[in-house]
Amino acid sequence: MNKGSAKRTIIVREYASLLRGGDKQGIDFNSIPGSAFDWLVDIQSRHYKNGAPMLHLEGRNAAKLDNYVGFISSPCGSDIEILPKIATSTPTATELPQLRKLVIDMIQVSLKTKPRLFDQADLTIYKYPLPEWLITQFLKELSILVQKGIKFDYLWIEEENRFLRGQVNFTQQIRQPISRSHLFQIRHDIFSPNRPENRLIKAALHLCFKTTKLQENWRIANEMLHFLEEIPEASNVPQDLRQWSSERLMSAYEAIKPFCELILKKLVPLSQAGTSRGISLLFPMEKLFEDYVAWGLRKQLPKSIQLKEQISSKSLFDKHLGKSMFRLKPDLTIIGQDNVCLHILDAKWKLLDSNTGNTTDKYGLKQSDIYQMYAYGQKYMKGTGDMMLIYPMHQGFAKPLDAFHFDEALRLWIVPFDLTNRKLVPGEWTSRFSVLPQF
């Protein structure tokens, strides 16, 4: 079997323009086959029309991607990898693995999984598109699980047999014709690995076996398929996912669950045309960045301070017809003793420009975000204190901006977050946010 491929993977980044046909190649403008373009338009209309759009059409032959990152493979075999945009300049070939590593780190944080890519040999996985990392991680967790031992369960079986075993099903037995009187209708337990968790793992494993392009991943998946041969694949994935046990005796399955769930939910055919598969593994960068910032801050905060995400205890209007309306949900809230709100923080995935601090460009800040922070400050902090908007650090935004004063009592700080070191960039704000780590 030859798992190598000469087919070009189309590499773009957020907000890139995809063109229907042609020979344009670039990380911000790239041509894709007409069949792949039509497929993307189709899944956009069927799967994303009621939520955040995956892309925006710009005429009949062009579309602009939104802020999703990940990997797409159309049924015609066209592979498109979407990386994050963390600089205005075009990344070099040596920087692409670093971008993949950043996305992988963010995904692992968002999924609350423990990274296992430690040894030097594993670093080569960053040379390949994201699904290969996912498959590699899944196979590693499966190998560890197999070493610990997969779980068996008792199943109640009703069958026809020439030998007595368990209980006789007398109702079925007396209904048998005389010609089959030598057979017994019986009911009994068997100790079997056929349980929801194992069925889901088998289904994910089979999908990895069919989609991987790395020889080593294919070899491991093939070995595991033989090892799990007696386990059937899940025929009803949603139902089996709901039945996944979280009891203490199943703790060995905790590490593999997010990878298994991700594979089965994302690496699924979105088009049934022909026998080719269609893959969609997409993540919203706004959510990945928010989780990444929260994780970085939480690791450094003192134990007496809580960092809560997406609280919604306040509303813009408290007494309209006796009801609250327009819930306010800041990304991050720092809570001190006596459950007092000390600071409000919001993470925004957008590239600011420190050199455009004029009244027209306003550094690239969105006016609606500023209004939102003002509402948070009034409702959660009673109009007094310091809040923060956090944006990714890059060459054009490497230092915090001067404070924005809503008034003498309420201030807003705009601070870059170092994606590599997972820390806020220090500045004048540190004297105001005493509970945050001082760098």
N, C-alpha and C positions, 0 to 999 in steps of 0.2 A: 504494500500500500504506500502510495506517495502522498504525504500530507503537505508537501511544499506547494507553493503557488507563485506563479509569475504575475498574477493579477495585481494591479496597482490598487492600494488602498487610498482613497481620496481623503486627505487630511485637511480639515478646515477648523475654524474656531468660532466661538459665539458670534452671532450677528453677521456671519459670512453670507454672501450671495451665491446661490446655486443657479446655474444656467442650464437650460434644457438643450443638450447637445453642444457641439463645438469642441475646441481644444484649449480652452482657458484653464491654466493651472496656477493656483495660488491659495494661500491660507485664508484670504478674505474674499476671493472671487474664484470659483471653480466650476468647470463644466462637468455635468454628469449625464449618463445616457438617458435618452428620452423615456425609456421604460421605467427607470429608477425615479425620474422626476414625477412621472404620472402616478407611480405608486405612493410617493411621499404626499402628493396632493390628496390622494384618496384616503390615506390613513389620517391625514390632518382633518379632513371633513368628517370622518367616521369616529375618530377616537379623541380628538382634542377640541372639537367645536364648542363644547360646554365648559371648557376650562382654559388654562393658560395655553396660548397657541404655540405649537412647535415651530411653525414658520408662517410668514406673511407673503402672500402672492404679490408680485410686482409685474403685472401683465400676464400673458399666457406662457411665457418662456423664461421666467425668472422668479425666484422666491428668496426671501431673506429669513435666515434662521433666527430664532429667539434665543433666550439665555439658557438653553439646555446644553449639557455636555454628555458625552457618552459615545455610543456606537450604533450604527444602523447598517443592516445588510438587507438589500431588497431581494425579492424572489428571483430577479434576473441575475443575482450574484454580485451586484455592485456594492462595495463596502465603503462606508463613509464614517470617519472618526471625527468627532467634534470635541475640541479641546478648549479650555478656558482662555479668555482674553485677559491677560494680566499685564500687558504692556501695549503701548500704541505701535511699537516697532514690530517688524516681522520676526518671529523666533527662528533661530538657526537650527540646523539638523541636530546639533548636539543638545539643544535646549528642549527638543520634543520629549525625550525620555523624562526630563525633569517636570515637564507639564503633566505627563501621565502619572508620575509619582505623586504629584500634588493632588490630582483628581482621586487617585486610589486612596491616599491618606484621608482625604475628606469623606470619601464614601465609607471607609472603615469607621471613621468617627461617627458619621450619621447613622450607620447600621449598628453602632455600639458593639463592634467586633474587636477581637484582639489581633493586632497585626502579627503575622508569622513569617514575613519576608525578612529574614535576618542574615542568612549566609550570602556570600558573594555570588554564588551561582544563581541565586534567585533574582539578582538585580537585572539579569538579562531579560526578565519578563517585561521590563519597562520599554523594551524595544518593540513590543508587539501591541496591537490594539487592546482596549479594555476587556473584551470578553475573554481573552486568554488569561488575563490576571484572575478574573472571576472563576474560570474553570480550574486554574491552578490552585487557588485557595480552597475551592470546594473539594478537589481531589486530596489535598493535604489533610483537610479536616476529616474526610471519609477514611483515609488511611489510619489516622489516629483513632477514630471510632472503631474501626475493625480490629485494631490491636487491643482495645479495651473490651471488645465484644458487643455485638449487636443484641438488642433485646428481643426476647421471644414472648409470646403470649398464648394463653389457652383459647382455642377456637371451638365453638360448638358446631359439630358436623352432623348432617343427616345424609345417610347414603345407603346403598344396597350392596350387600356383601355376602359371600358364601360362608363367612364365619361370624359367630357371635362376638360382639364387642360393645361394651357400654350397656345401653338400654335398648330394648326392642320397642320400636314404634308400632304398637299393636293396631292402631287405627289403619295404618298403611299396610300392615302385614295381613290382616284379614281380608283386605280388598284385593289382594293379589290373586291372579288366576292360578288354577291348579298346576299349570305348566311351569310356573315359577315358584312353586312352593319350596324348592330347595334353596331359595335365596332369602336372606333376612333383611328386613328394613330396620336399620339401627340408628341410634344417636349416641355420640360420644365426643369427648374432648380430645384435641390434639395440641401438642406444644409446638407452635409454629412461629416463624419470624414474620408472618403475614399480618402486620399491623400498620396503621396509617403512616407512622413516621418512616418505616422502612419502604413502604410503597412509594412515598414521595421521593425519597432518596434514590430509589431505583429509576424513577421517571426522570429525575434531574440528571442522573448519571448517564442514562441512555441518550439524553439530549446533548450532553457534553461530548459523548463519544461521536455523535454525528456531526457536531459543529466545530470541534477543535481543529486547528491547523498545525499544531505543534506535535511532532512525532512522540515526544516523551509523554505529553498529556494523553495522546491517543493510546499509547501502550498501557499506561496506568488505568485508564478508563476501561480498556479491554479486559485487563486482569480482574478489575473489580466487578465487571459484569458477569464474569464466570463465577466469581466468589458468591455473588448474590443471585445466582441463577434461579434458585427456588422461590425467590420473592417476586410476586407479580408487580407490574407497574400500576401506579395510581390511575384509575379510570375516571375518578371524580376528584380533581385536584382541590377545588374550593372546600368540598366536604371533608377531605382528609386533612387539610390545613386547619380547619376548625377543630378537628379531633386530635391534633398534635398535643400530646400530654406534657404538662409542665411539672409533674410531680417530682419529688426529690430523686427517686430511683432513675429518672430519665435525664439527670443533669449532664450526662456525657453527650447528650444530643444538642445541648444549648448552642455550642459553637458552630455547628453545621447548619442549624436552622435558618439563619438569615441568608446564607449563601444559597441554600436549597430553595428557599422562598423566592429569592431574587431571580434565580435561573428559571424557575417554573412560571413566574409572573411576567418576566420580561423577554426571555429567549423563547418566544412562542410565535407560531406562524400568524402573521397579520393578513396574509393573502394566501388563498388556497390555489392560486394559479399554478398549474403544473405540479411538479414534485419538489421544486426548490423551496427552501425555507426563507422566511422573512424574519429578521431579528430587530428588535427595538430595545435598546438598553440606554435609557435617557434619564438624566437627573437634573432637576432645576438648580442652577448655581446659587440662586438666592438662598435656598434652604440649606444647601451644603455649606455655604459660607457662614450662615447663622449658627449652625451646629458646631462648626469648626471654631468660631470665636468663643462660643459658650464653653466648649471643651477646654480651650486654652486658658480661659480665665478661671474656670472652676478648679483647675489643677493648682492654681497659685493663690487662691483666696484662703484666708484663715478659716478654721473650722467654725468659728462663731458667726460667720457671715454666710448667708444663703444667696445663691444665684438662681432665680426662678425664671422659667421660660414661658412666654405666651400666657401670662396671667390676664384675667379679664374681669376683675372685680369692680371696675369702674366703667361708667357709661358717659357719653357726651351729654345726654339729657337724662336726668334721674326721675323726673316726675311729669311725664307726659301721659295724661289720662291714667295716672296711677302706675305707669310702667316705665321701666328703663329702656332707652333706645340708643342705638349706635354704640355698641361695646368697643372699648378701647383696649387693644391687646399689644402692648409693647413686646419687642423680641426678648429683652432681658431686663430683669428687675433685681437690684441688689437690696436685700432685706437684712436689716440689723436686728438688734434685740428688741423685744416687745413687738415684733412683726411690723416695724417701722420701715417705710420705703425710703432708702437712702439715696439711690440714684436710679435713673432710667437710661438704658442703653439700647440702641437700635443698630443692627448690622445691615449695611446696604452693599450689594455687589455691583459696584459701578466705579469706573476709573475717573477720579477727580483730577483737576489740573491746577496746581498751586499758582501757576503763572497767569491765571485768568480771573483774578479777583476784582474785576470791574463790575459795575452795576448792571451790565448786560449779561455777561457769562456767569457770574457768581460762582466761579470755580467748577461749574457743572452741577451744582446742587439743585435738587428739585424743590420748587416752592411748596409743593404738597407735603414733602417730607418735613420741612421746617414747621409748617402749620400743625402737622401731626405731633411733632415733639412738643410744641407749645401746649396742645391739648393734654398730652401726657403730664406735662409739668404742672398744669393747673389742677388736674383731677387727682393725680397720684401723689404729688409733692406739695400741694397747696400753694403753688406759685413761688416756692422758695427752694433754692438749691442748685445743683449742677447735674446736667444731663450730657449724654455723649452720643454722637453718630459715628459709627465705625465703618471705614471703607478700606479696601485692600491697598496695601502699600505697593508703589511702583515708582519708576524713575521720575515721573511727573508729580508724584505726591508722596514724598519721603518724610515730611515733617508735619506735626500737627499745626492746624491753623490757629490764629488768635481767636480768643473766645468771642462768641456772639452773645450779646446781652439783650435778652427780651426786655429786661428792666434791671434795676439795681439788685433785685433779689434772685432772679432766675437767669441762669446762663446755660449756653449750649456750646459744647466743644466738638470739633471735628478732628478725629484722630485716625491715623493709618494703622493697620494691623499687619505686622510682619508675618507673611504666610510661611516663610521658611522656619523661623524660630518660634512661631505661634505665640507672639506677644504683641501687646500694644507698643507703639513707638513712644518713648518718654518725651515729656515736654512740660510746659507750664501747667498743664492740667493736673499733674501728679500731686501738687500741693492741695488741690481741691477734692481729689478722690482718695482720701486717706486709707480707705479699706482695700483699694486695688494695689497690687504689688508695685513697689518702687524699683525702677530699673536704673 
